Amino acid sequence: MREKQPDKKNARSMLEAANRDMRYTLSLEVSEDAAATIARNIYECFRMLENALLMGRGVVADDHIEQIRALLVLDVETSRPLGAIEKLRKLRHNVNYNGYTPTMAEVHDALDVANACFHPLSKQI
């Protein structure tokens, strides 16, 4: 990671976009056709939260793993462990780069992680 000038305005904009995209993603009907889109979007919304957090701190991460670490160390109470976001990253990687179609169980798990962790993290950020 490298440092730069904190950008609170851009961080706020990224946070708002993450919340908007998550609301939309959670409104999608769960189906086999939507499985990849839902799984991908949920992770991307968490990634946007991570980006907003780092922008506000004036930090630039070189990759997604560094971004995730920034979220995992936040002191926020959730009903699922924040480490579940790492599973979402791996799922998204398989969807994007291996043409993988998530199972319905994986999509429901991703939705559960989103419902359990996203809003508490968003409020904290």
C-alpha positions as CSV (number, residue, x, y, z in Angstrom):
1,M,0.0,0.0,0.0
2,R,1.1,3.5,-0.6
3,E,0.0,6.8,0.8
4,K,-1.7,9.8,-0.9
5,Q,-3.8,12.7,0.1
6,P,-7.1,11.6,1.8
7,D,-10.0,12.2,-0.4
8,K,-13.2,12.4,1.8
9,K,-15.4,13.6,-1.1
10,N,-14.4,10.7,-3.4
11,A,-14.7,8.3,-0.4
12,R,-18.3,9.5,0.3
13,S,-19.2,9.1,-3.4
14,M,-17.8,5.5,-3.4
15,L,-19.6,4.7,-0.2
16,E,-22.9,6.0,-1.7
17,A,-22.3,4.0,-4.9
18,A,-21.6,0.8,-2.9
19,N,-24.9,1.2,-0.9
20,R,-26.9,1.9,-4.1
21,D,-25.4,-1.1,-5.9
22,M,-26.0,-3.4,-2.9
23,R,-29.6,-2.3,-2.7
24,Y,-30.1,-3.1,-6.4
25,T,-28.3,-6.4,-6.1
26,L,-30.3,-7.5,-3.1
27,S,-33.5,-6.7,-5.1
28,L,-32.7,-9.1,-7.9
29,E,-34.6,-12.4,-8.0
30,V,-32.4,-15.3,-7.2
31,S,-32.2,-17.7,-10.1
32,E,-29.6,-19.7,-11.9
33,D,-29.5,-17.0,-14.6
34,A,-28.8,-14.3,-12.0
35,A,-26.4,-16.4,-9.8
36,A,-23.1,-15.1,-11.3
37,T,-24.3,-11.5,-11.4
38,I,-25.5,-11.6,-7.8
39,A,-22.3,-13.2,-6.5
40,R,-20.1,-10.9,-8.4
41,N,-22.0,-7.7,-7.5
42,I,-22.0,-8.6,-3.8
43,Y,-18.3,-8.9,-3.7
44,E,-17.8,-5.7,-5.8
45,C,-20.0,-3.8,-3.3
46,F,-17.7,-4.9,-0.4
47,R,-14.7,-4.0,-2.6
48,M,-16.2,-0.5,-3.0
49,L,-16.6,-0.2,0.8
50,E,-12.9,-1.1,1.1
51,N,-12.0,1.5,-1.5
52,A,-14.0,4.2,0.3
53,L,-12.3,3.3,3.6
54,L,-8.9,3.6,2.1
55,M,-9.6,6.7,0.0
56,G,-10.8,8.4,3.2
57,R,-7.5,7.4,4.9
58,G,-5.4,8.5,2.0
59,V,-4.2,5.0,1.2
60,V,-3.9,3.2,-2.2
61,A,-4.0,-0.6,-2.2
62,D,-2.3,-2.5,-4.9
63,D,-4.7,-5.4,-5.0
64,H,-8.0,-6.8,-3.6
65,I,-6.4,-8.8,-0.9
66,E,-4.9,-5.6,0.7
67,Q,-8.2,-3.9,0.4
68,I,-10.0,-6.8,2.2
69,R,-7.5,-6.7,5.0
70,A,-8.5,-3.1,5.7
71,L,-12.1,-4.2,6.2
72,L,-11.3,-7.3,8.3
73,V,-9.5,-5.2,11.0
74,L,-12.4,-2.9,11.6
75,D,-14.0,-3.2,15.0
76,V,-17.6,-3.7,13.9
77,E,-20.2,-6.2,15.2
78,T,-21.7,-8.5,12.6
79,S,-23.7,-11.7,12.8
80,R,-21.2,-13.4,10.4
81,P,-17.4,-13.3,10.6
82,L,-15.9,-10.6,8.3
83,G,-13.6,-13.4,7.0
84,A,-16.5,-14.6,4.9
85,I,-15.7,-11.7,2.6
86,E,-12.6,-13.6,1.5
87,K,-14.8,-16.4,0.4
88,L,-16.8,-14.0,-1.7
89,R,-13.5,-12.7,-3.3
90,K,-12.6,-16.3,-4.3
91,L,-16.1,-16.9,-5.7
92,R,-16.0,-13.7,-7.7
93,H,-12.6,-14.7,-9.1
94,N,-13.9,-18.1,-10.2
95,V,-16.9,-16.4,-11.8
96,N,-14.9,-13.7,-13.6
97,Y,-11.8,-15.7,-14.7
98,N,-12.9,-19.4,-14.9
99,G,-16.5,-19.0,-16.2
100,Y,-17.8,-20.6,-13.0
101,T,-21.6,-20.5,-12.3
102,P,-22.3,-20.4,-8.6
103,T,-24.6,-22.9,-7.0
104,M,-27.8,-21.7,-5.4
105,A,-26.3,-22.5,-2.0
106,E,-23.3,-20.3,-2.8
107,V,-25.6,-17.4,-3.9
108,H,-27.7,-17.8,-0.8
109,D,-24.5,-17.8,1.3
110,A,-23.3,-14.6,-0.4
111,L,-26.7,-13.0,0.2
112,D,-26.4,-14.0,3.9
113,V,-22.9,-12.5,4.2
114,A,-24.2,-9.3,2.5
115,N,-27.2,-9.1,4.8
116,A,-25.1,-9.8,7.9
117,C,-22.0,-7.6,7.2
118,F,-22.5,-5.0,4.6
119,H,-24.6,-2.4,6.4
120,P,-22.7,-2.5,9.7
121,L,-19.5,-2.0,7.7
122,S,-21.0,0.8,5.6
123,K,-22.1,2.6,8.8
124,Q,-18.7,2.2,10.3
125,I,-16.9,3.6,7.3
